[in-house]
Amino acid sequence: MTPPDLTRNAVDVLPAGRLDEQLAAGRPLRVKLGIDPTTPDIHLGHTVVLEKLREFQLAGHQVVLIVGDFTARVGDPSGRSAQRPLPSPEEIEANAATYQQQAFKVLDRERTEVRFNSEWLRMEPEELLGLLAQTTVARLIERDDFQKRLAAGVPIAALELLYPLLQGYDSVAVEADVELGGTDQKFNLLFGRDIQTAYGQVPQSIMTLPILVGTDGTQKMSKSLGNYVGVTEAPEEMFGKVMRVPDEAMDSYYRLVLGTDPPSGVAPNEAKRGLARGIVERFHDASAAAAAEAHFDRLFVERAIPDDVQDAPLVFVLGAGASMSASSSSVHLPQVMSELFEISSSEARRLIKQGGVKLDGEAIPANTLEVKLADLDGKVLQIGKRRFRRLRAVPDDD
């Protein structure tokens, strides 16, 4: 049997030839991925690297999933033009639990070694000083993110300079042979080799994977941008979001999420339906995919809801600075309609009473004025035949 090509879809495999040497040696490799639990959910963008981990797992290698409960308190500067807002310890603990649960939608739980980096990063001062002594400020600010900030006069927090040191020490602690990450992690992954060498270990090889664009087709998939598809979202929501992916982004979704080539000789809309079905089936099951497609047809084909409905964030309802933790709150529907459609609250109440307001194609019952925010998020609010808005609760960070 031909061994699998573990470098499929990879962007960088460095140093050149090193991974081939490691694989040829015939021993199981320790393949590391670190994830910081800074938000509650994993989206399709995260699964690109998780799927590659799964490939290593199926090939008999040991996957080491590091939950960055300590590094989350520092904040990864990769791809950031400013310092990331840091979550509270309580948020990190809660997110760490959901991250593991969601990661095992891709990985084999029984064959995954899960570690928390607070286990070794809560160092004594002498140990921390020893780690800091392994590099220079000049080396740390070589990374593109920092160079861009310096050129723009944007501050760099001293805490952020620590991040690659801490991530590199993760590789020392678990004795990683290979480390995976997105292309935005290239500096950190290579820096891990430096730290391993400083501690007398054989340095890891690294592999970077492409960054999946969001449903807007242009920017990196991110919860903060609202262009994400969560792996635990309801099948109907997942199917509908994938159907909004631009045609030109479909190839990368097929390759990076489903691990297949896009179908040839098929109309773009049918190819996109196949993509949506495949993704729902991947994270739910075949019956859920069929039901989600039927739901989509009821909403957007039979009832002629357009597929390019404008998103409408509900930040004005909760107030600036609010987050999805407030999603259990009830909101006043006439106020929402007044803000979105520039009508009076009294007109909004009249339309509701007359059955002229729909949510995902279903008429809202007369006299329904208070609705839970969670029941609005992701739904299409419709007035009459031509006025639509897709409601979005206040987005979290990515």
Secondary structure, 3 states (H helix, E strand, C coil): CCCCCCCCCCCEEECCCHHHHHHHCCCCCEEEEEECCCCCCCEHHHHHHHHHHHHHHHCCCEEEEEECCCHHHCCCCCCCCCCCCCCCHHHHHHHHHHHHHHHCCCCCHHHEEEEECHHHHCCCHHHHHHHHCCCCHHHHCCCHHHHHHHHHCCCCCHHHHHHHHHHHHHHHHHCCCEEEEEHHHHHHHHHHHHHHHHCCCCCCEEEEECCCECCCCCCECCCCCCCCCECCCCHHHHHHHHCCCCHHHHHHHHHHHHCCCCCCCCCHHHHHHHHHHHHHHHHCCHHHHHHHHHHHHHHHHHCCCCCCCCEEECHHHHCCCCCHHHCCCEEEHHHHHHHHHCCCHHHHHHHHHCCCEEECCEECCCCCCEEEHHHHCCCEEEECCCEEEEEECCCCCC
